Amino acid sequence: MSKFELYLQEHPTDVVIVVDDLASTMAAAIVAKKQAITLAHIAAGTRSFDITMPKEINRLVIDGLSDILFTAGFSNNSIANKEGAELSKVYMVGNILIDNIRYNRERMEKLSFDGIEAVKDLHLRDKGYIVFTLNRKALLTNKDNLEQMIRSLLKAAGEIPVIAPLREDAESTLLALGLRNGFDLHNLYLVKPLGYLEFSYLTSHALGIVTDSGNVAEEATFNNVPCITLNSYTEHIETVKIGTNVLVGEDAGLLGSSVADMVAGKWKSAAIPDRWDGRSAERIVQTLLERS
C-alpha cells in the first residue's frame, strides 16, 4: 500500500481501476481514495451474502469506496442499487472474462489434444470427456461427503473419462480417499494444473464440466458447455437463469443425477447473458472517457 501510494504521488493519475475482490484489490482501492483519486471497480456488485467469507468483506469495502461501478449483469446492478449506490455511478458493461476468451480464441483453437502435454496420452476426442476441478476448502475438508460426491460423479460418468487438472492438495486428498476405502478411481485422470489457453481449450471442447469455480462456470456459459457447480450459490446468477450452469451444492445425490443428465444429453437450453459479448473493455473505456 505504501509503494502504491508513493507511485500515485509521483505519477499524476485521473482514475484507478481495480478488478474483482482480492485483498490486493481492496488495498489499492483504499490507497486511491486516500489520494482523492476517482476509483472504478470492475466486477462490482457480486455477492455471496456470506459475511464469513473474506472476499465478501473485500467486495463490500471496494464497492463502498468506488465512484464508478462496472457490473457484469442485471443482478449485480440490483445488488449495488439496493446497497445505496446511485444509479449514475453503476454501469452494466458485461463480463470482462468473456473479452479474454474472444481475444485469445484464435490462439486457443491452434491447440490440439495431442499438443497438450498433460493429456496427450489420454487420446481424448471432442465432447468425449468431462472436466472436473476442485479447490474449495469446505469440500476438501469434509472428506466423508467428498468421497460420496466422487463416487456419484464417477458412477454417473460411466465410461466417460473425467479429466481433473488439480492442485497438489486436492490431488493428494482424492488419492488418499481412494486408498482409504479402496473405491475405483480408474476413470478419474488426475493431471497437473494447466495454463490458461490449454485449460480453456480443454473446457470448451468438453462434454461437460463439474467445478467449484465461478469463473469456470461463466466461461462454460459463454462456450455453451453444460456445467455443474459444486456450490449452493453463484456470484453471477445469469449462468444459472440464462446459461448452462446448474447448482448442486454439496449434495452427492443431486450431483450424480445431474451428471447422468449431462452424459445422456438431457441438458437445459441456454443462451449467452446480455452484454457477455466480448466488448466489456470497450464499454469501460468509453464510459471513463465520457465522464472525464
C-alpha positions as CSV (number, residue, x, y, z in Angstrom):
1,M,0.0,0.0,0.0
2,S,2.8,2.4,0.8
3,K,4.5,1.7,-2.5
4,F,1.3,2.3,-4.4
5,E,0.7,5.5,-2.5
6,L,4.2,6.7,-3.5
7,Y,3.5,5.7,-7.1
8,L,0.3,7.8,-7.2
9,Q,2.1,10.8,-5.7
10,E,4.8,10.6,-8.3
11,H,2.5,9.9,-11.3
12,P,-0.5,12.2,-11.9
13,T,-3.5,9.8,-12.2
14,D,-7.1,10.5,-13.2
15,V,-8.6,7.2,-12.4
16,V,-7.6,4.0,-10.7
17,I,-9.3,0.9,-12.0
18,V,-9.4,-2.2,-9.6
19,V,-10.7,-5.6,-10.6
20,D,-12.5,-8.3,-8.7
21,D,-12.4,-8.9,-4.9
22,L,-8.9,-9.8,-3.7
23,A,-7.2,-8.3,-0.7
24,S,-4.8,-6.6,-3.0
25,T,-7.8,-5.1,-4.8
26,M,-9.1,-3.7,-1.6
27,A,-5.7,-2.3,-0.6
28,A,-5.4,-0.5,-3.9
29,A,-8.9,0.9,-3.6
30,I,-8.2,2.3,-0.1
31,V,-4.9,3.9,-1.3
32,A,-6.6,5.5,-4.3
33,K,-9.4,7.1,-2.3
34,K,-7.0,8.4,0.3
35,Q,-5.3,10.2,-2.5
36,A,-8.7,11.6,-3.6
37,I,-8.5,9.8,-7.0
38,T,-11.5,8.6,-8.9
39,L,-11.9,4.8,-8.2
40,A,-13.6,2.4,-10.7
41,H,-14.4,-1.2,-9.8
42,I,-14.7,-3.9,-12.5
43,A,-16.9,-6.9,-11.4
44,A,-18.8,-4.7,-8.9
45,G,-22.0,-5.9,-7.2
46,T,-21.0,-9.5,-6.8
47,R,-22.1,-11.0,-3.5
48,S,-22.3,-14.4,-1.9
49,F,-24.2,-13.0,1.1
50,D,-21.9,-15.0,3.4
51,I,-20.1,-12.4,5.6
52,T,-17.8,-15.1,6.9
53,M,-16.1,-15.2,3.5
54,P,-13.0,-12.8,3.5
55,K,-13.8,-11.9,-0.2
56,E,-17.3,-10.8,0.7
57,I,-15.9,-8.2,3.1
58,N,-13.5,-7.1,0.4
59,R,-16.4,-6.7,-2.0
60,L,-18.4,-4.6,0.4
61,V,-15.4,-2.3,1.1
62,I,-14.4,-1.9,-2.5
63,D,-17.9,-1.2,-3.8
64,G,-18.5,1.2,-0.9
65,L,-15.4,3.3,-1.8
66,S,-15.8,3.2,-5.6
67,D,-17.0,6.2,-7.6
68,I,-17.8,4.1,-10.7
69,L,-19.2,0.5,-10.5
70,F,-18.8,-1.7,-13.6
71,T,-21.1,-4.7,-13.3
72,A,-21.4,-7.9,-15.3
73,G,-25.2,-8.3,-15.2
74,F,-28.6,-7.0,-14.1
75,S,-28.4,-8.9,-10.8
76,N,-25.2,-7.2,-9.9
77,N,-26.8,-3.8,-10.8
78,S,-29.7,-4.6,-8.5
79,I,-27.4,-5.5,-5.6
80,A,-25.4,-2.3,-6.0
81,N,-28.5,-0.2,-6.1
82,K,-30.1,-1.9,-3.0
83,E,-26.9,-1.2,-1.1
84,G,-27.3,2.5,-1.8
85,A,-25.2,3.1,-4.9
86,E,-26.6,5.9,-7.1
87,L,-27.8,4.9,-10.5
88,S,-25.5,7.4,-12.1
89,K,-22.4,5.5,-10.9
90,V,-23.5,2.0,-11.9
91,Y,-22.8,0.7,-15.4
92,M,-23.6,-2.7,-16.7
93,V,-20.7,-3.4,-19.1
94,G,-20.8,-7.2,-19.2
95,N,-18.4,-9.8,-18.1
96,I,-14.7,-8.9,-18.7
97,L,-13.7,-12.6,-18.7
98,I,-15.5,-13.0,-22.0
99,D,-13.3,-10.4,-23.6
100,N,-10.3,-12.5,-22.7
101,I,-11.9,-15.6,-24.3
102,R,-12.7,-13.7,-27.5
103,Y,-9.3,-12.1,-27.6
104,N,-7.5,-15.4,-27.3
105,R,-9.9,-17.5,-29.3
106,E,-7.6,-17.8,-32.4
107,R,-4.6,-18.8,-30.2
108,M,-6.7,-21.3,-28.3
109,E,-8.0,-23.0,-31.4
110,K,-4.5,-23.6,-32.7
111,L,-4.1,-26.1,-29.9
112,S,-5.0,-29.8,-30.1
113,F,-5.4,-32.6,-27.6
114,D,-2.1,-34.1,-28.9
115,G,-0.4,-30.8,-28.3
116,I,-1.3,-30.5,-24.6
117,E,1.4,-32.4,-22.7
118,A,-0.7,-33.2,-19.7
119,V,-3.4,-35.0,-21.7
120,K,-1.8,-36.1,-25.0
121,D,-1.6,-39.8,-23.9
122,L,-5.3,-39.9,-23.0
123,H,-6.5,-39.9,-26.6
124,L,-9.3,-37.5,-25.9
125,R,-11.9,-36.6,-28.5
126,D,-14.2,-33.7,-28.9
127,K,-17.2,-33.8,-26.5
128,G,-15.9,-37.2,-25.2
129,Y,-14.9,-36.3,-21.7
130,I,-15.8,-34.4,-18.5
131,V,-13.6,-31.8,-16.9
132,F,-13.5,-31.7,-13.1
133,T,-12.0,-29.0,-10.9
134,L,-11.8,-28.8,-7.1
135,N,-10.4,-26.0,-4.9
136,R,-12.9,-25.1,-2.2
137,K,-11.6,-25.8,1.3
138,A,-15.1,-26.7,2.5
139,L,-15.3,-29.5,0.0
140,L,-11.8,-30.8,0.7
141,T,-12.2,-30.7,4.4
142,N,-15.4,-32.8,4.7
143,K,-13.7,-36.0,3.4
144,D,-16.7,-38.3,4.0
145,N,-19.0,-36.2,1.9
146,L,-16.3,-35.6,-0.7
147,E,-15.9,-39.3,-1.1
148,Q,-19.7,-39.7,-1.7
149,M,-19.6,-37.0,-4.2
150,I,-16.6,-38.5,-6.1
151,R,-18.4,-41.9,-6.1
152,S,-21.5,-40.3,-7.5
153,L,-19.6,-38.4,-10.2
154,L,-17.7,-41.4,-11.4
155,K,-20.7,-43.8,-11.3
156,A,-22.8,-41.4,-13.3
157,A,-20.0,-40.7,-15.8
158,G,-19.7,-44.4,-16.6
159,E,-17.1,-44.9,-19.3
160,I,-16.8,-41.2,-20.0
161,P,-13.3,-40.1,-18.9
162,V,-13.2,-37.5,-16.1
163,I,-10.2,-35.2,-16.5
164,A,-9.1,-33.4,-13.3
165,P,-6.4,-30.7,-13.5
166,L,-5.9,-30.3,-9.8
167,R,-3.5,-28.6,-7.4
168,E,-1.3,-30.7,-5.2
169,D,-3.5,-30.5,-2.1
170,A,-6.7,-31.5,-3.9
171,E,-4.9,-34.3,-5.8
172,S,-3.4,-35.8,-2.7
173,T,-6.8,-35.6,-0.9
174,L,-8.5,-37.6,-3.7
175,L,-5.7,-40.2,-3.9
176,A,-5.9,-40.6,-0.1
177,L,-9.7,-41.2,-0.3
178,G,-9.2,-43.8,-3.0
179,L,-6.6,-45.7,-0.9
180,R,-8.5,-45.3,2.3
181,N,-11.7,-47.1,1.2
182,G,-10.4,-48.7,-2.0
183,F,-13.0,-47.4,-4.4
184,D,-12.3,-47.4,-8.1
185,L,-10.7,-44.3,-9.5
186,H,-9.7,-45.8,-12.8
187,N,-11.8,-43.4,-14.9
188,L,-10.6,-40.3,-13.0
189,Y,-7.5,-38.9,-14.7
190,L,-5.5,-36.6,-12.4
191,V,-3.3,-34.2,-14.3
192,K,-1.2,-31.2,-13.4
193,P,-2.8,-27.7,-13.5
194,L,-2.9,-26.3,-17.0
195,G,-2.1,-22.9,-18.4
196,Y,-4.9,-20.6,-19.4
197,L,-5.0,-21.4,-23.1
198,E,-4.7,-25.2,-22.6
199,F,-7.4,-25.2,-19.9
200,S,-9.7,-23.1,-21.9
201,Y,-9.3,-25.4,-24.9
202,L,-10.0,-28.4,-22.7
203,T,-13.1,-27.0,-21.2
204,S,-14.5,-25.5,-24.4
205,H,-14.3,-29.0,-26.1
206,A,-15.7,-31.0,-23.2
207,L,-18.9,-32.9,-23.0
208,G,-19.5,-31.1,-19.7
209,I,-17.8,-29.5,-16.7
210,V,-18.0,-30.2,-12.9
211,T,-16.4,-27.4,-10.9
212,D,-16.5,-25.3,-7.8
213,S,-15.2,-22.3,-9.6
214,G,-17.5,-19.4,-10.6
215,N,-15.1,-18.2,-13.3
216,V,-15.1,-21.7,-14.9
217,A,-18.9,-21.7,-14.9
218,E,-19.0,-18.3,-16.5
219,E,-16.7,-19.4,-19.4
220,A,-18.8,-22.6,-19.7
221,T,-21.9,-20.5,-20.3
222,F,-20.2,-18.4,-23.0
223,N,-18.9,-21.6,-24.7
224,N,-22.4,-23.3,-24.3
225,V,-20.9,-26.3,-22.4
226,P,-23.1,-28.0,-19.7
227,C,-21.7,-27.1,-16.3
228,I,-22.4,-28.3,-12.7
229,T,-21.2,-26.1,-9.9
230,L,-20.4,-27.7,-6.5
231,N,-21.9,-24.8,-4.5
232,S,-25.2,-23.5,-3.4
233,Y,-24.8,-20.0,-4.8
234,T,-23.0,-18.2,-7.6
235,E,-22.0,-14.6,-7.8
236,H,-23.3,-14.4,-11.4
237,I,-26.8,-16.0,-11.3
238,E,-27.1,-15.3,-15.0
239,T,-25.1,-18.5,-15.6
240,V,-28.0,-20.5,-14.0
241,K,-31.0,-18.5,-15.1
242,I,-29.8,-18.0,-18.7
243,G,-26.7,-20.0,-19.1
244,T,-25.6,-23.6,-19.0
245,N,-24.8,-23.8,-15.2
246,V,-26.7,-25.8,-12.6
247,L,-26.0,-25.6,-8.8
248,V,-25.9,-28.8,-6.8
249,G,-24.3,-27.6,-3.6
250,E,-22.5,-30.4,-1.8
251,D,-25.3,-32.9,-2.4
252,A,-23.8,-36.2,-3.8
253,G,-27.2,-37.5,-4.9
254,L,-28.0,-34.3,-6.9
255,L,-24.5,-34.3,-8.4
256,G,-25.0,-37.9,-9.6
257,S,-28.4,-37.2,-11.2
258,S,-27.0,-34.0,-12.9
259,V,-24.0,-35.8,-14.3
260,A,-26.3,-38.6,-15.6
261,D,-28.4,-35.9,-17.4
262,M,-25.2,-34.4,-18.8
263,V,-23.9,-37.8,-20.1
264,A,-27.4,-38.5,-21.6
265,G,-27.5,-35.2,-23.4
266,K,-30.6,-34.1,-21.4
267,W,-29.3,-30.6,-20.6
268,K,-31.3,-27.4,-20.5
269,S,-31.4,-24.9,-23.3
270,A,-29.1,-22.0,-22.7
271,A,-28.2,-18.6,-24.1
272,I,-25.4,-16.0,-23.5
273,P,-26.3,-13.4,-20.9
274,D,-26.8,-9.8,-22.0
275,R,-23.6,-8.0,-22.9
276,W,-21.4,-11.1,-22.4
277,D,-20.2,-10.4,-25.9
278,G,-16.5,-9.7,-25.5
279,R,-16.9,-5.9,-25.7
280,S,-16.9,-5.1,-22.0
281,A,-13.5,-3.3,-22.2
282,E,-14.8,-1.0,-24.9
283,R,-17.7,0.0,-22.8
284,I,-15.5,0.6,-19.8
285,V,-13.1,2.8,-21.7
286,Q,-16.0,4.7,-23.4
287,T,-17.6,5.3,-20.0
288,L,-14.4,6.7,-18.5
289,L,-13.8,9.0,-21.5
290,E,-17.4,10.3,-21.3
291,R,-17.0,11.0,-17.5
292,S,-13.6,12.7,-17.8
